[in-house]
Amino acid sequence: MSDHHRVSRRQLFGMAIAAGGFAVSGAVNSVFAQALKRTPGEILGPFYPVLRSVEKTADLTALPGKPGRAAGQVIYVMGRVVNVQGQPAKGASDTNPAPLDPNFEGFAVQDTDAEGRYRFKTIKPGAYPATADWMRPPHLHFEVTGKINRTITQMYFPGEPLNDKDLLLQNIRANKDSLIAKVLPATSDVEPDSRIVVWDIVLDKG
């Protein structure tokens, strides 16, 4: 991965729904516990660049009017936004910024569907130095606004060595494992070298 994908990967991505869109062959069928725990909150930023237009899109790997595609591994991030009773948070929305790739769409505003489902296509972020002696692991930022609750949080990838050393992730005292997504192989209807990333977000009331 090139240096500009390792540095400043502070990304905030959107909730996407696309009726009749991307099919996952059952990959998004999440298993909820009888008593769900709220997704832990984390800090919102900072982000780069600071100012940028906001698009409503489910594909953050390309910019409108530009032929190129953002560099890096394509991932399809999806899941559900629900309350602690497992009821879907319909119409939950998210706003976002991202890295310095000329073909990368780092801002988006998207809504969940009637079942609380979201999905979007993006590039897996790399690690970046937060300070001279602190490397942040790959992660995505989410700001989710439901009808009642607003949650700011971060999603992490499994198996990343930096997860165990990350000051923010390790500072989470309760339900920390819920911030780690599940990564699945590509299905037949997406790029063969892409990955499916499944992550559910639990709000208090929705």
Salt bridges, closest charged atoms under 4 A:
ASP3 OD1 - ARG6 NH1 3.01
ASP101 OD2 - HIS5 NE2 3.62
ASP111 OD2 - LYS56 NZ 3.06
ASP113 OD2 - ARG117 NE 2.83
GLU143 OE2 - ARG150 NH2 2.58
GLU160 OE2 - LYS124 NZ 2.76
ASP166 OD2 - ARG136 NH2 2.76
GLU191 OE2 - LYS121 NZ 2.94
ASP204 OD1 - ARG38 NE 3.72
